[in-house]
Amino acid sequence: MEIRHEEERIVLRSTEESFQKWTALRMVQGEAVRSLDYDQPFLSNRRKDSFIRRYANGAGTYLLTKADLFRRIMEMDIEEYIEAADYGILEDGAAYPAQEGMNWFVRDELFPMDGRKVLLLKFRTKESGHYLNDSMVRFVVSQIQMDVSEYRCVGIIVG
C-alpha cells in the first residue's frame, strides 16, 4: 500500500499480517550505455543533487528569488543546450499565448491560467539552431510551472 524511505530504513505498509518468505532486492541503475550506431544524446528528467536542493526540499520552502529560480532551472539536465539568461514578470501576457506544456496531464483547473501574471523565463542557447533547444525550453517551463503556481510560466530564447 505504501513505501516510505526513512533514515536508515525503508518502511513497507501492506494489508498482509505476516511477512514470511519475502525477498528484498536493491536495484542500482548503472551508467547508460549506447547501443551500436546510436549517436543521439541521452535525455533525462533527473535533477542534479546539491546541498541547497536537499535543504530546500527538506524544509519545504521555495524562495522566489532570482538566484533560487536559476538554481532550480540549472539543476535540470539542460546545460548542454540552454542556460537561464534572465526573467521578467509581466502583468499582461497577451503577447505570449498559452502553449501546451510537457506536463499536459497535470492541470490547475480551479484557478484559470489566463488571469495570472506571466513569469517570462529567458534562455540563451549553447548551440544556435540545435533541434533540441525549443524542447529544452518547454521542458524547463513545464517543470517550473509545477513549482510556481501563482504565475503562468512562459519561456523564450534570446540572442
LOSETI-726205 format. One line per field, with one value per residue (C-alpha): residue number from 1; x, y, z. Coordinates in steps of 0.001 Angstrom, whole numbers, plus 500000, padded with zeros to 6 digits. Example, Ala and Ser with C-alpha at 12.3 -4.5 7.8 and 13.67 -1.06 7.14 Angstrom:
BEGIN
i <- 1|2 .
xx <- 512300|513670 .
yy <- 495500|498940 .
zz <- 507800|507140 .
//
This chain:
BEGIN
i <- 1|2|3|4|5|6|7|8|9|10|11|12|13|14|15|16|17|18|19|20|21|22|23|24|25|26|27|28|29|30|31|32|33|34|35|36|37|38|39|40|41|42|43|44|45|46|47|48|49|50|51|52|53|54|55|56|57|58|59|60|61|62|63|64|65|66|67|68|69|70|71|72|73|74|75|76|77|78|79|80|81|82|83|84|85|86|87|88|89|90|91|92|93|94|95|96|97|98|99|100|101|102|103|104|105|106|107|108|109|110|111|112|113|114|115|116|117|118|119|120|121|122|123|124|125|126|127|128|129|130|131|132|133|134|135|136|137|138|139|140|141|142|143|144|145|146|147|148|149|150|151|152|153|154|155|156|157|158|159 .
xx <- 500000|502875|506654|508432|512133|513174|516600|518424|515378|512606|509052|506561|502875|500721|497435|499351|499770|502781|505949|507191|509136|509649|512734|514121|516153|518254|518494|521063|520900|524233|525568|523624|525327|524791|523691|525575|525416|523267|524846|521975|522105|520576|517962|516745|514476|516840|517789|521320|521849|523200|523190|520952|518451|518270|517967|515194|513255|513657|512496|509627|510275|510686|512214|511019|514351|516289|519099|516724|514814|518043|519312|516164|516467|520120|519513|517827|519786|519820|523295|524406|521592|520404|521137|518996|519674|517064|513441|510641|507191|504509|501105|499589|500684|498703|501938|502694|499750|499422|501191|500720|503267|505033|503000|499655|498125|498577|496074|495131|491538|490286|492082|492438|495872|494501|494165|497665|500726|503319|506740|508784|511877|514611|517201|520397|521304|524669|524488|522319|519744|520138|516990|516539|516745|512993|512173|514532|512837|509407|510710|512070|508908|506765|508865|508979|505220|504623|506574|505377|501604|500942|502305|501758|505247|506458|509896|511678|515098|517017|520143 .
yy <- 500000|502390|502503|505174|505866|506964|507497|504144|502106|501578|501177|498992|499179|496252|494558|491313|490365|488136|488856|485316|484219|487739|488633|492157|493401|496509|497849|500432|501939|501839|504247|504374|502540|503497|500811|500327|503239|505386|508816|510987|512487|510749|512937|512678|514466|513795|516768|517333|516751|519557|520585|523583|521406|518868|521618|523458|520226|519143|522487|522592|526232|527759|531174|533270|534943|535140|533023|530268|530303|529982|527272|525243|525700|524713|521612|520126|518183|521010|522524|521160|523004|526118|528305|530712|534271|536434|536579|539085|539336|540703|541942|541185|538072|538739|538809|535262|532969|529805|526782|523125|522135|518835|518086|518417|515772|517989|520815|523524|523952|525553|528839|529606|530481|533410|535744|535149|537287|535857|534669|535124|532912|533913|531423|531537|528620|526908|525948|528145|526227|522899|520842|520224|523867|524570|521241|522007|525374|523691|521088|523707|525807|522731|521795|525318|525692|522745|524555|528117|528076|531777|532675|531384|530441|531184|530565|532275|532066|535345|536252 .
zz <- 500000|500725|500562|502567|502951|506424|507878|507930|506826|504303|505607|503708|504548|503495|504215|504851|508504|508010|506043|505560|502501|501177|499198|499149|496214|495934|492400|491405|487954|486178|483611|480375|477523|473900|471521|468277|465827|468163|468353|469581|473085|476085|477748|481306|483712|486593|488714|489901|493577|495747|499370|498646|496767|499599|502203|500295|499682|503311|504643|502150|501384|497974|497746|494865|494250|491008|492450|493611|490336|488329|490689|490110|486364|486213|488385|485358|482767|480198|480425|477042|475247|477072|480085|482062|480945|482632|483702|483924|485450|483159|484234|480835|478983|475796|473768|474975|474271|476332|474861|475657|478286|478632|481759|479952|482208|485311|485243|487680|486569|489753|489027|485314|483945|481932|484916|486274|485838|483465|484617|481446|481507|479067|477853|475811|473610|473734|470050|467878|465846|467682|467201|470963|472114|471917|473570|476447|476982|477001|479458|481873|481654|482377|485405|486838|486257|488595|491353|490769|490566|491119|487660|484158|483022|479516|478047|475158|473585|473460|471447 .
//
